[in-house]
Amino acid sequence: MEGGPRDLVLIGGGHAHALVLHGWVPTPEVRVTLVNPNPTAPYTGMLPGHVAGHYSRDEMMIDLAALAGRRGARLVLDRATGLDRAARRVLLADGEALPYDVASIDVGISSDLPSVPGAAEHAVAAKPLGSYADRWDRFLASRPADPRLVVIGGGTGGVELAMASAFRLRSAGARPRVTVIERADTALPGLGDGARRALLARMARLDIRLLTGAEVERIESGGVILADGARIASDFTLTVAGARPQKWLEDTGLALERGFVRVGPSLQTSDPAIFAAGDCAHLAHAPRPKAGVFAVREAPVLRRNLQAALSGGPMRAYRPQRDYLKLISCGGRVAVADKFGLRLEGALLWRWKDRIDRRFMAQFRPDAP
């Protein structure tokens, strides 16, 4: 084969890239490499269920190593730190570099709060998900009898994880005191009135305290200090308020939007040889909130367009839906649905969500086609 195979490098093991690999048909003309720090990646949809104790760690982890092996791809266990676009190389943390003809970025985001003193030393960020799950499992193994938890961020993610944490600790016989801190005057922005009322009622049943209009000044080893001087004791402080892109993207020379990689309908960046998807990407043609559903829906378009960039052919356009059904778990095996402003909740919705999540993960089982 004249010139040898072309190199496709998938930077990050996010949901979009996992699905790209799942549907990839290996050919001698293309050599695929996936770069990710770990051989597995957590599935966002099952994380609250894992925190609540409904799913084991293995049940929520996508086995990237096995997936890559089934699709004839190479898995490099490392972290990207930059791009040499002139030489078409992906720079890695270990000092090595990978050549690419076409590359795609799906590295997610961080929910840490670098501007808050003490956050890096004394708090746990919900994203990246894998490190949070590790820290939560360690906390459960050595938790006090009356654990105090503070969740910074009163959006859907913060409330869902607060309820999951409270439920898990109560199920283990503990008497948790959980506080959710939201800087805005209203928690759960972006939800309809019905879903918001249902979630607030569920929080009250779990004795979760909600503080709105509260600004965090600093985080200490045993508590959170608010701007008004109040101190909230905490044995485990979780930050869910941030949505921060990885800093190395700033030095790539790619067009960015608040640090996120700008992409157009084809999911190409300002460099046509580089694509981006998932939370690290900003859909310039149709901005949307950071949510896993968009990464999943982007995957077929991304796979098709990567193949077109490598071998020729027309590109497809990704047109995200304007709204989508949100199924939010409430600690126990109940969930709240947000759609059309209605109040829908109960065990049936949790079972529906469970089926959706298990069906998604079934794609990555070793016996999957």
C-alpha positions in Angstrom: 0.0 0.0 0.0 1.7 3.2 -1.2 2.6 5.6 1.6 1.4 3.2 4.4 -1.7 3.5 6.5 -3.1 6.8 7.6 -3.2 7.6 11.4 -6.3 8.5 13.3 -5.7 9.5 16.9 -8.6 9.7 19.3 -7.6 11.9 22.2 -9.6 10.9 25.3 -12.0 8.1 26.1 -15.2 10.0 26.4 -18.6 8.6 25.4 -18.4 9.9 21.8 -15.0 8.2 21.2 -16.1 5.0 22.8 -19.1 4.9 20.5 -16.9 5.8 17.5 -14.7 2.8 18.3 -17.7 0.6 18.9 -18.9 1.2 15.4 -15.5 1.4 13.7 -14.8 -1.2 10.9 -11.1 -1.8 10.8 -9.3 -1.5 7.5 -5.6 -1.8 6.5 -5.7 1.8 5.2 -6.3 3.3 8.7 -4.4 2.9 11.9 -6.4 3.9 14.9 -4.9 4.9 18.3 -6.9 5.9 21.4 -5.1 7.9 24.0 -6.5 7.8 27.6 -4.9 7.8 31.0 -6.8 4.7 32.1 -7.9 1.5 30.5 -11.5 2.1 31.5 -13.8 5.1 31.5 -16.9 5.7 33.7 -20.3 6.1 32.1 -21.9 9.3 33.3 -25.5 8.0 33.4 -24.7 5.4 36.0 -22.5 7.5 38.3 -25.3 8.6 40.7 -26.5 5.0 40.8 -23.0 3.9 41.8 -22.7 6.6 44.5 -26.1 5.4 45.8 -25.0 1.8 45.8 -27.2 0.5 43.0 -24.4 -0.3 40.6 -21.0 -1.8 41.2 -17.9 0.0 39.9 -17.5 -2.6 37.2 -21.1 -2.1 36.0 -20.5 1.6 35.2 -17.0 1.3 33.6 -16.5 1.1 29.9 -13.5 -1.3 29.2 -11.6 0.8 26.6 -8.8 -1.7 26.4 -11.1 -4.5 25.4 -13.0 -2.3 23.1 -9.9 -1.1 21.3 -8.7 -4.7 21.0 -12.0 -5.8 19.3 -11.7 -3.0 16.8 -8.0 -3.4 16.0 -7.0 -0.2 17.6 -4.1 0.6 19.8 -4.7 2.0 23.3 -2.0 4.3 24.7 -2.3 4.8 28.5 -1.2 8.5 28.7 -2.6 12.0 28.8 -2.4 14.5 26.0 -0.7 17.7 26.9 -0.7 19.5 23.5 -0.7 19.4 19.7 2.1 20.2 17.3 -0.2 21.0 14.4 2.7 21.9 12.0 4.2 18.4 12.4 0.8 16.8 13.0 1.7 15.2 16.4 -0.2 14.7 19.6 2.1 15.5 22.5 1.9 13.2 25.6 2.6 13.7 29.3 5.5 11.1 29.2 7.3 13.2 26.6 6.4 11.0 23.6 4.4 12.2 20.6 2.0 10.4 18.3 1.7 11.2 14.6 -1.7 11.8 13.1 -3.3 12.5 9.8 -6.7 13.1 11.5 -7.3 13.6 15.2 -10.3 14.0 17.4 -10.6 15.4 20.9 -13.0 14.1 23.5 -11.4 14.8 26.9 -14.3 16.0 28.9 -14.2 18.8 31.5 -13.4 19.4 35.2 -15.8 20.6 37.8 -13.1 21.9 40.2 -13.1 25.5 41.5 -9.5 26.8 41.0 -10.5 30.3 42.0 -11.7 29.2 45.5 -8.8 29.0 48.1 -8.5 25.5 49.4 -10.5 23.7 46.8 -7.6 21.8 45.3 -6.4 20.6 48.7 -9.7 19.9 50.5 -12.5 19.3 48.0 -13.3 16.6 45.5 -14.4 17.5 41.9 -17.3 15.5 40.5 -15.5 15.6 37.1 -13.3 13.8 36.1 -15.8 11.1 37.1 -13.2 8.3 37.7 -11.2 10.1 40.4 -14.4 11.2 42.1 -15.7 7.6 42.3 -12.3 6.5 43.7 -12.4 9.2 46.4 -16.1 8.4 47.3 -15.4 4.6 47.7 -12.5 5.4 50.0 -14.6 7.8 52.0 -17.3 5.1 52.5 -14.7 2.7 53.8 -13.6 5.0 56.6 -16.6 7.3 57.1 -17.6 8.6 60.5 -20.9 7.6 62.1 -22.4 11.0 61.5 -20.8 12.1 58.2 -21.1 15.7 57.1 -21.2 16.3 53.4 -21.2 19.6 51.5 -22.0 19.7 47.8 -21.1 23.0 46.1 -23.4 23.5 43.2 -27.2 23.3 43.2 -27.7 22.4 39.6 -29.1 19.0 38.5 -25.8 17.2 38.9 -25.2 18.6 42.4 -28.7 17.8 43.6 -28.6 14.3 42.1 -25.3 13.4 43.7 -26.3 14.9 47.0 -29.4 12.7 47.1 -27.3 9.6 46.0 -24.8 10.3 48.8 -27.5 10.8 51.5 -29.3 7.6 50.4 -26.1 5.5 50.4 -25.0 6.7 53.8 -28.5 6.2 55.3 -28.6 2.7 53.8 -25.3 1.9 55.6 -26.8 2.9 58.9 -25.2 6.3 59.1 -26.9 9.6 60.0 -25.6 12.0 57.3 -25.9 15.7 57.3 -25.8 16.9 53.7 -25.8 20.5 52.6 -26.1 21.8 49.0 -24.7 25.3 48.4 -25.9 27.3 45.4 -24.6 30.8 44.7 -27.7 31.8 42.7 -31.0 32.6 44.3 -32.6 29.6 42.8 -31.4 26.0 42.6 -31.9 23.6 39.7 -31.8 26.2 36.9 -32.9 25.0 33.5 -35.5 22.6 34.8 -39.3 22.9 34.5 -41.3 24.0 37.5 -42.8 20.5 38.0 -39.4 18.7 38.0 -37.9 21.4 40.3 -40.7 21.0 42.9 -40.4 17.2 42.8 -36.7 17.3 43.3 -36.9 19.8 46.2 -39.5 17.6 47.9 -37.2 14.6 47.5 -34.3 16.5 49.0 -36.5 17.4 52.0 -37.4 13.8 52.5 -33.7 13.0 52.8 -33.1 15.9 55.2 -30.8 17.6 52.7 -30.3 21.3 53.5 -30.3 23.7 50.6 -28.6 27.1 50.8 -29.2 29.5 47.9 -27.7 32.9 47.4 -24.6 31.6 49.2 -21.0 32.4 48.1 -18.2 30.1 49.0 -15.1 32.1 50.2 -12.8 29.2 50.9 -12.6 25.5 51.7 -10.8 24.1 54.7 -10.0 20.5 55.7 -13.0 20.3 57.9 -15.4 22.7 56.5 -16.6 25.3 54.0 -16.4 29.1 54.8 -19.1 31.3 53.2 -18.7 34.9 52.3 -20.9 36.0 55.2 -18.5 34.3 57.6 -20.7 31.2 58.3 -18.8 27.9 58.5 -20.4 24.6 57.4 -18.6 21.6 58.8 -17.8 18.9 56.3 -16.1 15.5 56.2 -16.5 15.3 52.4 -16.7 18.3 50.2 -17.8 17.9 46.5 -17.7 20.6 43.9 -20.2 20.3 41.0 -20.5 24.0 40.2 -17.6 24.3 37.7 -17.5 23.3 34.0 -13.8 24.0 33.2 -12.0 23.0 30.0 -8.6 21.3 30.2 -6.0 24.0 30.2 -3.7 22.5 27.6 -6.3 23.3 24.9 -5.4 27.0 25.3 -2.0 26.4 23.6 -3.3 24.4 20.6 -4.0 27.4 18.5 -7.5 26.1 17.8 -10.4 28.5 17.9 -11.9 28.4 21.4 -15.0 29.6 23.2 -14.3 30.3 26.9 -11.7 27.6 26.6 -13.8 25.0 24.9 -13.0 23.9 21.4 -15.2 25.5 18.8 -16.7 23.1 16.2 -19.1 23.5 13.3 -21.8 21.2 12.1 -19.2 18.6 10.8 -17.6 18.6 14.3 -14.4 19.9 12.7 -12.4 22.6 14.6 -10.7 25.6 13.0 -8.2 23.0 11.8 -10.0 20.7 9.4 -7.7 17.8 10.4 -8.9 18.0 14.0 -12.4 17.2 15.3 -13.9 17.6 18.8 -16.9 16.2 20.6 -18.5 15.9 24.0 -18.2 18.4 26.8 -14.8 19.8 25.7 -16.4 21.0 22.5 -18.5 24.1 21.9 -21.1 23.8 19.2 -20.7 27.2 17.5 -23.6 26.6 15.2 -26.0 25.4 17.9 -24.8 26.1 21.5 -26.1 23.5 24.0 -25.5 22.8 27.7 -22.9 20.3 28.8 -24.7 17.0 28.8 -23.8 13.4 28.0 -26.8 13.0 25.6 -25.1 15.3 23.1 -21.9 13.3 23.1 -23.9 10.1 22.5 -25.8 11.7 19.6 -22.7 13.2 18.1 -20.9 9.8 17.8 -22.4 8.5 14.6 -21.8 11.8 12.8 -18.3 12.0 14.2 -17.5 8.5 13.0 -18.8 9.1 9.5 -16.9 12.4 9.2 -13.6 11.0 10.5 -13.9 8.3 7.9 -14.6 10.9 5.2 -11.6 13.0 6.4 -9.4 10.0 6.1 -10.6 8.5 2.8 -12.7 11.1 1.1 -16.5 11.5 0.8 -19.1 14.0 2.0 -19.4 15.2 5.6 -22.6 14.9 7.5 -23.9 17.8 9.7 -24.7 17.3 13.4 -27.9 19.1 14.3 -28.6 18.7 18.1 -32.1 18.6 19.4 -33.4 21.7 21.1 -34.6 19.8 24.2 -34.3 16.3 25.6 -35.9 14.2 28.3 -34.0 14.4 31.5 -34.3 11.5 33.9 -32.8 12.4 37.3 -32.4 9.8 40.0 -33.3 10.6 43.6 -31.1 8.4 45.7 -33.4 5.5 46.0 -34.8 3.6 43.0 -37.0 6.5 42.0 -36.5 9.2 39.4 -37.9 12.5 38.3 -38.5 13.3 34.6 -38.2 16.8 33.2 -40.2 17.3 30.1 -42.8 19.9 29.1 -42.8 21.4 32.6 -44.8 18.4 34.1 -44.2 16.8 37.4 -43.4 13.2 36.7 -41.7 11.0 39.3 -41.6 7.5 40.8 -40.1 4.0 40.6 -41.3 3.4 37.1 -39.2 6.2 35.8 -36.1 4.8 37.6 -36.7 1.4 36.0 -36.9 3.2 32.6 -33.7 5.0 33.3 -32.0 1.8 34.5 -33.0 0.0 31.2 -31.6 2.9 29.1 -28.3 2.9 31.0 -27.9 -0.9 30.9 -28.7 -1.0 27.2 -26.1 1.7 26.6 -23.4 -0.3 28.5 -24.4 -3.6 26.8 -22.9 -2.2 23.6 -19.4 -2.5 25.2 -19.7 -6.1 26.6 -17.1 -8.5 25.2 -19.8 -10.5 23.5 -21.4 -7.4 21.8 -21.3 -7.4 18.0 
